Amino acid sequence: MNVLDLRDASVVRGKREILRHISWVILEGQHWALVGPNGSVKTTLLRLINGYVWPSSGRTSVLGKSFGSFDLRELRKSIGFVSSFISEKIPGELMVLDVVMSGYFSSIGLFETPTIAHAKKARSLLKFVGCSEHSESRYGTLSDGEKQRIIIARALMSSPKLLTLDEPCSKLDLGARERFLVLLQKLGRKKRGPTMIFATHRIEEIVPTITHVFIIRDGRVLSAGPKRQVLTSQDLTRAFGVRLSVVERDGKYASFVR
């Protein structure tokens, strides 16, 4: 089973083609970075994969389920989505433990009665993301970095097979970002953990466990494949429109304007 199989998928809004003939196959065991400048519609592509945007043409299949032949509400229970779109909708007065447990029900807020097993799993996930001490705190009192860790725990509550992360470091300072990336590296090494798609416009955020890169600009694919083959000065220069040099050290990458 392919985790993701997009074949010539396009999204049209009005007369504008936002995503243009996207083909992308992800296999089990791979972790991908989705790289592109602001405005390259990375978020739209992730929302398509999560079933929040319907393709105007082409074929879309996620976790072996083809759009149009399966209840997308059921499919979303197997996909974790980490996004400011989710975080901003969570009521600030909600207890952190309840935020995490809500992920099992794919709801914003907790409207169903969780079991003792749900609470036990939520506490285990809070320990995994390093936030055990916040289980009884209110979500609105946390820092941005802590909220991102809680959203990761929430996304893992349903044991997803696919985890999509939409610019998760965008609001984090340097220290919080590095702590979050350490968590992401830890998650990528987790046995039987989810396949990850990590959207970013900063290649220094691509942790060593990321195996492949998909570069997009203006809704079109520029390059896709194994990380070492795609994270090149030539491809990133094309993507961002400035002359860039790329360096790699100990599995991490950085870019510099020439």
Sequence and secondary structure as in RCSB ss.txt:
>XXXX:A:sequence
MNVLDLRDASVVRGKREILRHISWVILEGQHWALVGPNGSVKTTLLRLINGYVWPSSGRTSVLGKSFGSFDLREL
RKSIGFVSSFISEKIPGELMVLDVVMSGYFSSIGLFETPTIAHAKKARSLLKFVGCSEHSESRYGTLSDGEKQRI
IIARALMSSPKLLTLDEPCSKLDLGARERFLVLLQKLGRKKRGPTMIFATHRIEEIVPTITHVFIIRDGRVLSAG
PKRQVLTSQDLTRAFGVRLSVVERDGKYASFVR
>XXXX:A:secstr
  SEEEEEEEEEETTEEEEEEEEEEE TT  EEEE  TTS HHHHHHHHTTSS  SEEEEEETTEETTSS HHHH
GGGEEEE HHHHTTS TTSBHHHHHHHHHHT SS  S   HHHHHHHHHHHHHTT GGGTTSBGGGS HHHHHHH
HHHHHHTT  SEEEEESTTTT  HHHHHHHHHHHHHHHTSTT  EEEEEES GGG  TT  EEEEEETTEEEEEE
EHHHHS HHHHHHHHSS EEEEEETTEEEEEE 
